[in-house]
Amino acid sequence: MKIVLTIISLMLIIGCSPIKEPRLAFGKKCVIEADQVIWSHVWVYDKTDGLKANIEDCKQIAPK
């Protein structure tokens, strides 16, 4: 049941996005914006622009 709800939720997120050709990417990736490292395991991005987040930027996260 959780899997079905997760799939439906992801479809709604993609369907409601203002992106013309949305795509999903899974896996931990990071992007650096204005001296901050932003990370996520799920990315919604435009197919024509491509995904700007990558694994190499995750190395910039300060260790705890």
VEXVEXLUM-597710 format. One record per atom (N, C-alpha, C): x, y, z. Coordinates in steps of 0.2 Angstrom, whole numbers, plus 5000, padded with zeros to 4 digits. Layout:
// residues N
XYZ/...
//
This chain:
// residues 64
500449945000/500050005000/500450065000/501050065004/501450125004/501750134997/501950084993/502250094987/501750124982/501150104982/500650134978/500550204980/500450224986/500450294988/501050334986/501650304987/502250344984/502150354977/502050314973/501950324966/501450374964/500850374967/500350424966/500550484968/500950494973/501150554976/501650584971/502150544968/502650564964/502350594957/501850554955/501450574949/501150644950/500850654956/500550724957/501050774957/501650764960/502150814961/502350834954/502450784949/502750794943/502150834939/501550804939/501050834936/500850904937/501050924943/500850994946/501451044945/502051014943/502651064942/502551104936/502851164936/502851214931/503351194925/503651144926/504151124921/503851094915/504051114909/503651084903/503851014902/504450984903/504650914902/504950894908/504550874913/504850854920/505150784919/505650774923/505950714924/506150704931/506250644933/506450624940/507050594940/507450604945/508150574946/508150554954/508350494955/508450464962/509150454964/509350464970/509950454972/510250514975/510650514980/510950574983/511350614979/511150674977/511550724973/511550784977/512050834975/512050894978/512150944973/511951014974/512151064970/512351124975/512851164973/513051224977/512751284974/512351324978/512051384977/512251434982/512551484980/512751544985/513051524992/513551484991/513951464997/513551415001/513051384999/512651325002/512651264998/512751205001/512651144997/511951114999/511551114993/510851084994/510851014991/510650964996/510650894994/509950864994/509850814990/509150784990/509250714987/508850664989/508850604986/508350594980/507850644979/507450644974/507450714971/507550714964/507650784960/507150784955/506750834954/506350854948/506650904944/506750884938/507150934934/506850934927/507050984923/506750994916/507250954911/506950914907/507350874902/507850914898/507550974895/507951014891/508551044894/508451064901/509051094904/509551044907/509250984909/509650934912/509750944920/509950894923/510050904930/510750934932/510650984936/511351024938/511650994944/511250954948/511550924954/511950864952/512450844956/512950794955/513250764961/513550704961/513750674967/514450704969/514850734965/515450764966/515350824971/514850864970/514650924974/514550904982/514350844983/514150814990/514850814994/515450814991/516050814995/516150884998/515750934996/515850995000/515451005006/515050955008/514650955014/515150945020/515150995025/515550995031/515450925035/515950895037/515750835041/515550855048/515150815051/514850835058/515350815063/
//
